[in-house]
Amino acid sequence: MTKHGYTIQAIKDWREREHEAGRPSGLDDFYRAHNIDICVECSGAGTRVIGVRWRDEHSVERSEEGPVASLVKLHHLDEPEHWLTDTRKWDYLYAPCLSCKGSGKLSESSKFDDEAESPPAGSNP
C-alpha cells in the first residue's frame, strides 16, 4: 500500500475510526473510500495459489492442488530428491482469482455489495 501513499498503520487507524463510527471498515471498504482499485482476495495479483508442482523420487514431475503447507509436508518437498532443480524446491500452481476474474481489480459486483450502497443512477453493474 505504500506505493499508493498509505502505511499499514494509517490503514489500521482508518479502519478503527470507521469501525468505531459504525461504518463499514473492511480492507475492501478502505480501498473503495480511497479510490484504490485492487481486489482484496488476491491483493491485486489476479491469481491465487491452488497447489504445488515438484519432482518425485524418479524425477517425474508431479502436481497437486491443496493447501501448500500440507502438500509440502505430505510429499516431503523439503527433501532434495523432490526438488524441481538444485535451487528450487517446488513451484506453485495458480488459478485466476474468482473474485476479480483475473483482473486484479475490484470487480463491479464487489463495489456495490454492501446493502447500504447502490450503484450510481443510470449505471448497469
C-alpha positions, 0 to 999 in steps of 0.5 A: 500500500505504500506505493499508493501513499498509505502505511499499514498503520494509517490503514489500521487507524482508518479502519478503527475510526470507521469501525468505531463510527459504525461504518463499514471498515473492511480492507475492501471498504478502505480501498473503495473510500480511497479510490484504490482499485485492487481486489482484496482476495488476491491483493491485486495479483489476479491469481491465487495459489491452488497447489504445488508442482515438484519432482518425485523420487524418479524425477517425474514431475508431479502436481497437486492442488491443496493447501501448500503447507500440507502438500509440502509436508505430505510429499516431503518437498523439503527433501532434495530428491523432490526438488524441481532443480538444485535451487528450487524446491517446488513451484506453485500452481495458480488459478485466476482469482474468482473474485476479480476474474483475473483482473486484479481489480475490484470487480463491479459486483464487489463495489456495490455489495454492501446493502447500504450502497447502490450503484450510481443512477443510470449505471448497469453493474 
